[in-house]
Each structure stands twice: as structure tokens, then as C-alpha cells.
Amino acid sequence: MADEQKQFFQQVEELLDIGDKKSLSAILVDQRSSDISEVIEIINNDQRRIVFDLLDKHISAEVLEKVDEATRSELFEIFEEEELTDLISELNPDDAADVLSELPQQESQEVLEHMPEAEADKIKDLMSYSEDSAGGIMDPVMVSVSENDTVSEAIRQIQNTDIDEDFFSVFVVNSQGQFLGDVRIQDLIRKREDTPIKQLVETDTIYVNVDTDQEEVRNVFSKNDLIVVPVLDINNILVGRITADRVIEVAEEEAAEDIYVMAGTDAAELENISAIHAARVRMTWLLPCLAGTAVTAVVYLTFKNIFIESLHLPVYMTAIAFAPMIAAISGNAGLQTSAIVVSGLATGDLAALRISQVFSREVRVALFVALSCGIIGGVICGLLPNLLENNLTADITEKPINLQDHLRIVLAFSTAMFSAIMVSTTLGLFLPFLFRKIKIDPAISSGPLVTTANDSISVVIYLTLVLLLVQIAGP
């Protein structure tokens, strides 16, 4: 928290403690809604009630929209239905739809019933779209003119339009409401008043459809340096617009969502401040991981029995000390690859969308990494056991590990390290493309589920190689 924000919070806290509402109201007036929302997230519900009672209704609505989901779920509990309806009515339709979507369906329906019909219909239309689509994030309030209008008629329509956001162009539609293009404001100002709009319209305007994924919308803005983009339905009817500030919010949401998935959790844990709720969300990811590590344990125990039967228990005891090294290094190598691929897919990078080009690059990188780790790891595996006394092995069995078996472990380790890294890199390369193909978030391929699976695979490769080498050499 910045120094100014800290100072503001301390002032609010002190005034709340002494109950000085007059002074509190005075300092709240001079603050941005974004600053107030950060304070609201920290204080308790009783204090929040006092603050909201002192705020202007429009500022209260902005604060409600800007706080995080967990805080907003608590605020829903302190607002009466009439007050919540008034606050949501102050929001733009797209923001209002986002807030209402967090309420239970019955409660959101009751709020909509108490709103003006025209306003409620706009919000209902937005809520009918997927929340991750262009239709779900668009603003239906916009400026559009007919192709049959003149410059003077278009300017008059702009003057009569109730819109409080800046805009640099005006959308143009035909008599059926279908999108034709746009006209820049500077052209409207410079041209004669009787100039037909159809002579000024730019028909190569970039647009998106209502079902376009919000991640793709973000990429459209990023690649074309846009400020606003029109949104069309399946019949090319102009239904809304998306502005750059909304896309910034989308980018933050998408980035946070990917981080949550890669960390083995979900953004759903932020919907409620309850620690039990967050723990339940995380456990839905950790339980499969626990099952995966149990599989790895079964692999260890199975190989232990095989090594005992072949009278090579000392070899097994030395070999397993280096198994975590292979699992960790190969897992991280695969994670690096998948992170690069997921990032490329998320940003719409054309190079990342071509699997052959990505494969060519990542395989070469993986070969260098695998060779380096195999050689360096082999040296460590060869030297480290010799630095420690091996009396324990001699006490357990009449056949302690000899130099030849040690060298076989080193060879198996280096080979397994190379192989496991190549396998892990292959998984990290192809799984994001596969998940994207079957409509699953590619970021899952960088999560703990895949990392856990790689642990079992790398251990199987390593111990199988050790077993084969010692058995080929004979008892």
C-alpha cells in the first residue's frame, strides 16, 4: 500500500474508532472510489456500513463494483434489497451485469424486478451471454448513426446522447441496424454539415462477435492498438462496444486465472472470504495430486521388491537417493516449456499457434538442457556417494554396492535425466495444444496435476534403467 493510501487508511480507522462521522465524511469526499474500495476491503462490516452511509450514492456504486469478490459477497449481506437496487442502478449496464451475476439467481431476479424495465432489459441481455465472451463484457450504451444521416444530423444525435465516456469515432449502421463501419470525430468536425455520412464511413473497422472469447478480444486490442471495438451479433447487428479500460480488467482477470490454475487453485476461492471455502477449493486440486504421489510411492515399493528379489537392494538404496533430483529437474523443464507455450497461446502469438515451429525450437532447447543436466547430474551422482561412509549398507546385506554397480547407477541416472527431461518437455509442449483443442484452459498443463504425473514417469524411467543395467551385468 502506498504511503498516501496508508495515511488515508489510518485516518479512516482513527475516525471510525472515535466515531467522528463529520470528519470522516469530509476526507471521503476528496478520495477516489478506487482508494475507498481498498479501505473497504480491510475494515469490518460495521465500519463498512458507516462508510457507505456517508458516501454519495454514485460513489458507493463505484466502490461496490471495484472491491474484490469476497468483500462484495459480504457487502451484499449488509445492504437491504432496495439499497442494493439503487446502487446497481447507478452502474453502467455491463458493470451491473457483472455484479448481479455474483448474486444467487433468485436475489438477482428480485433486484432486476425493482429496476426500470428498459434498464433491466439491457442488463438481462448482457447476463444471457457467457461472462467470458465479448457479449458478457461489452457495454450496450454507445453512439451510432445511420448511413443516411448528414454530418449535422449525426452531430445533433451525438449531442442528445446520454453517454459519459470519451469516444473518438461514431459507429455507422444501415436501416436494419447492421454495422457498416465508423466515422472519426475529426471528420465530422471538418466536413460540411450537409455531407452524407455514407461518404465518410470507414468500412475496414475491426470488430468482434458477441461469442468471441474475452482473451481473444484482449489480443485484438493489443495487436491493433485500439481504444474501442464494436460488438456484433450473428446477424451483424451492432449490439454494443468494448473499451480499452474494460480490456485492461479482462487482461488482469485472465492473468490471475492462469496463475491460480498453474498454482493448483482456482479464482473461485476469492468469491468468499471464508478460510473453509478457500481450503475446499484448493483441496479439489490437491486430492488428485495426493493420489498421484501415492502412485509414485507404489512405484518405489514395487521396484524395491524387484531389487530385493534380484539381490540388488544396496543398488536400490543408493539409486533412490537421486530419484527426486530427476523428478524435480525434469518437472521444472517441462514446466518451463508449458509456460512458454501457454503464454504464447494466451497472447495469440502467431508463432505460438504453429505447433511445428514451436516443436522445432523447444526440442532443440530441450536437447541442450537435457544433455547439460544429464552430464552435470551424472558427475554429482558419481561423486556424492563416495563422500559419505557406506557402513550402513554393509550391515544390512552381505553384498555392499561395488564400483561397477555405482557406475551403472551413474549411467542410468544420466540417461534417465536426459530421457525424463525430453519426455517432460514433450508433455509441456503438446498438452497445452491438446487442452486448447478440447476447450480446456491450457494453463492446467502447467499445474500440479501434470507435474505429479511427470514424477511417476521419471521415477519409472530411472529405476527401470538401473534395474536393466544391473541385471544385464549379472548377479
Residue pairs with C-beta under 8 A, 6 or more apart in sequence:
1 9
1 38
5 35
5 38
8 27
8 31
8 35
8 39
9 38
9 39
9 42
11 27
12 24
12 27
12 28
12 39
12 43
12 51
13 43
15 21
15 23
15 24
15 27
16 24
16 43
16 47
16 50
16 51
21 50
21 54
24 50
24 51
24 54
25 54
28 36
28 51
28 54
28 55
33 59
33 62
33 63
33 66
34 66
36 51
36 55
36 59
36 63
37 62
37 63
37 66
37 67
39 51
40 48
40 51
40 63
40 67
40 71
40 75
41 67
41 68
41 71
43 51
45 74
45 77
45 78
48 74
48 75
48 78
49 78
52 60
52 63
52 75
52 78
52 79
55 63
57 86
57 87
57 90
58 90
60 87
60 90
61 87
61 88
61 89
61 90
61 91
62 90
62 91
64 72
64 75
64 87
64 88
64 91
64 99
65 91
65 95
65 98
65 99
67 75
68 270
69 102
69 270
69 271
69 272
70 270
70 271
70 272
70 273
71 273
72 99
72 102
73 102
73 271
73 272
73 273
74 273
76 84
76 102
76 103
76 107
79 87
81 107
81 110
81 111
81 114
82 114
84 111
85 111
85 114
85 115
88 96
88 99
88 100
88 111
88 115
89 96
89 115
89 116
89 119
91 99
92 139
92 141
93 119
93 122
93 123
93 126
93 139
93 140
93 141
94 126
94 137
94 138
94 139
94 140
94 240
94 246
96 123
97 123
97 126
97 127
97 136
98 131
100 108
100 111
100 112
100 123
100 127
101 108
101 127
101 131
102 271
103 111
108 127
112 120
112 123
112 124
113 120
115 123
122 140
122 141
125 140
125 239
126 135
126 136
126 138
126 140
128 135
129 135
129 136
129 210
129 211
130 136
130 211
131 137
132 213
132 214
132 215
133 210
133 211
133 212
133 213
133 214
134 208
134 209
134 210
134 211
134 212
134 213
134 214
134 217
134 231
134 242
135 210
135 211
135 231
135 239
135 240
136 214
137 214
137 217
137 242
137 246
137 250
138 210
138 231
138 239
138 240
138 241
138 242
138 246
139 240
139 241
139 242
139 243
139 246
140 239
140 240
141 163
142 163
142 171
142 230
142 238
142 240
142 241
143 157
143 158
143 161
143 163
143 167
143 170
143 171
144 170
144 171
144 172
144 173
144 238
145 153
145 154
145 157
145 158
145 170
145 171
145 172
145 173
145 183
145 197
146 172
146 173
146 174
146 175
146 197
147 172
147 173
147 174
147 180
147 196
147 197
147 198
147 201
148 175
148 196
148 197
148 198
149 157
149 196
149 197
150 193
150 194
150 195
150 196
150 197
151 188
151 191
151 192
151 193
151 194
151 195
151 197
151 200
152 193
152 194
154 170
154 183
154 188
154 197
155 188
155 193
158 170
158 188
165 243
167 185
167 228
168 184
168 185
168 227
168 228
169 182
169 183
169 184
169 185
169 228
170 182
170 183
170 185
170 188
171 179
171 181
171 182
171 230
171 238
171 241
172 179
172 180
172 181
172 182
172 183
172 197
172 198
172 201
173 179
173 180
173 238
174 180
176 237
177 237
177 238
178 235
178 236
178 237
178 238
179 205
179 207
179 230
179 232
179 236
179 237
179 238
180 201
180 203
181 201
181 202
181 203
181 204
181 205
182 201
182 202
182 205
182 230
183 197
183 200
183 201
183 202
184 202
187 200
188 200
191 200
205 230
206 220
206 224
206 226
206 229
207 229
207 230
207 231
207 232
208 216
208 217
208 220
208 229
208 230
208 231
208 232
208 242
209 231
209 232
209 233
209 234
210 231
210 232
210 233
210 234
210 239
210 240
214 250
214 253
214 254
215 250
215 254
215 346
215 348
216 348
217 229
217 242
217 247
217 250
218 247
218 250
218 251
218 254
219 347
219 348
220 226
220 229
221 229
221 242
221 244
221 247
222 347
222 348
223 348
226 244
227 243
227 244
228 241
228 242
228 243
228 244
229 241
229 242
230 238
230 240
230 241
231 238
231 239
231 240
231 241
231 242
232 238
232 239
233 239
253 267
254 346
256 267
257 267
257 441
257 443
258 342
258 346
258 441
258 443
260 266
260 267
260 269
261 441
261 443
261 444
261 446
261 447
262 339
262 342
262 443
262 446
262 447
263 447
263 448
264 282
264 285
264 286
264 289
264 447
264 448
264 449
265 281
265 282
265 285
266 281
266 284
266 285
268 281
269 277
269 278
269 281
269 282
271 277
272 278
285 447
285 448
285 449
286 448
288 449
288 452
289 448
289 449
289 452
292 449
292 452
292 453
292 455
292 456
293 452
293 455
295 456
296 327
296 452
296 455
296 456
296 459
299 456
299 459
299 460
299 463
300 320
300 323
300 459
300 463
303 316
303 463
303 467
304 313
304 316
306 467
307 313
307 315
307 316
307 467
308 316
310 467
310 470
310 471
310 475
311 399
311 475
312 405
312 467
312 470
312 471
313 396
313 397
314 393
314 396
314 397
314 399
314 400
314 401
314 405
315 401
315 405
315 408
315 409
315 466
315 470
316 463
316 466
317 393
317 396
318 385
318 393
318 401
318 405
318 406
318 409
319 409
319 412
319 413
319 462
319 463
319 466
320 463
321 385
322 377
322 381
322 409
322 413
322 462
323 458
323 459
323 462
323 463
325 377
325 380
325 417
326 377
326 413
326 416
326 417
326 420
326 458
326 459
326 461
326 462
327 420
327 454
327 455
327 458
327 459
329 373
329 377
329 417
329 420
329 421
330 417
330 420
330 421
330 423
330 424
330 454
330 458
331 424
331 451
331 454
331 455
331 458
333 366
333 369
333 370
333 373
333 421
333 424
333 425
333 428
334 421
334 424
334 425
334 427
334 428
334 450
334 451
334 454
335 428
335 446
335 451
336 428
337 362
337 365
337 366
337 424
337 425
337 428
337 429
338 427
338 428
338 429
338 431
338 432
338 445
338 446
338 450
339 428
339 446
340 352
340 362
341 352
341 358
341 362
341 428
341 429
341 432
341 433
341 442
341 445
342 432
342 442
342 443
342 445
342 446
343 352
344 351
344 352
344 353
344 358
345 352
345 353
345 432
345 433
345 436
345 442
346 442
346 443
351 357
351 358
352 358
355 429
355 430
355 433
358 429
359 429
362 425
362 428
362 429
363 425
363 429
365 425
366 421
366 422
366 425
366 426
367 422
369 421
369 425
370 417
370 418
370 419
370 421
370 422
370 425
371 418
373 417
373 418
373 421
374 414
374 415
374 417
374 418
374 421
375 414
377 413
377 414
377 417
378 410
378 411
378 413
378 414
378 417
381 409
381 410
381 413
381 414
382 406
382 407
382 410
385 406
390 400
390 401
393 400
393 401
394 400
404 473
405 470
405 473
408 466
408 469
408 470
408 473
409 466
409 469
411 465
411 469
412 462
412 465
412 466
412 468
412 469
413 462
413 466
415 465
416 458
416 461
416 462
416 465
416 466
417 462
419 461
419 465
420 454
420 457
420 458
420 461
420 462
423 454
423 457
423 458
423 461
424 454
424 457
424 458
427 445
427 450
427 453
427 454
428 445
428 446
428 450
431 442
431 445
431 450
432 442
432 445
432 446
433 442
434 445
435 441
435 442
435 444
435 445
436 442
444 450
